[in-house]
Amino acid sequence: MMAAPMMMAFGQEDARRRVGSVKMGVPYTGGWEEFDKESKDAKITAITRYRYVITVESRNGAEDPSALVKRVAEAIATKFEGK
């Protein structure tokens, strides 16, 4: 049930933060991104194979670390292929 909202195309952005679903490059995987523009905190929560939950966070980054956090979550999700 948690996987459905993450696989929908939803997003919201304002001056302080950005939240929304993100397309992950791994089959059967959906993700949700949260990024705080002031503190540069980024978090991706991904569900892969409809049952494994992966959370990757970065805090106090110098730039927008969203791409890095997403790559790490995708790398972890690939470990579950075939399970």
N, C-alpha and C positions, 0 to 999 in steps of 0.2 A: 504494500500500500504506500509506503514511503517513496517508492521509485516513480510512481506516476507523476507527482508534481515536478520532480526534477527533470523529467523528460518532456515537459511542456515548455513552450517558448514563452517564458515570462521574464520580465526585467523591469527594474525601476532604478532611476538614478536622480540624485539631487546634489546640492553643493557639498554635502558631508559624506555621502556614501553611495555605493552601487551594489545592488543585489539582483540576483536573477539566475535562471537556469543557464547552464553552459553545455555545449556539445562536446562530449569527450570522444577522443579518437580510438576508443576501444569498443568492440561489439558488446551489446547488452549492458551498457554502462551509461548512467545519467549523472549529471552533477549540478550542484548549487553553489554559486559564488557569492561571497560577501567581501566587500572591500571598503575600508574606512579611509577616506581621502586625507583626513587630518593626521592620523597616527600612522598611516601607511600599513595598517594591519590587513592581511588578506587571509581568507579561509575558503577552502573548497571541501565540500562534503560530497562524496560520490557513492553511488550504490552500483555494484557490479554483480552480474549473474543473478540479479533480483534478490540477493540475500546477504552479500558482504558489504559492510559500511566502511568507507575509508574517509578519514578526515585529515587534511594537511593544512597547517597554519604557518604563517610568517608574520612576525611582529617587528614593528619599528624599522621597516625597510627604508632605504634611501630613495628608492623609486617605487613605481607600481610593480610589486612582485607577483601579480596575478598569473602571468604567463609561466613563471617558474613553479609556482605552487600547482598549477594545472598539469605541467609536465611531470612533476613528482607523483601526483595522484594517478596519472595515466600509467606511469611506470609500475606503480604498485598494482594497479588493476590488471595489468597484463600477466602478473604472477598467478592470477586466478583463472586464466583461460583453461578450459578443459575440466574444470571442477564442477 
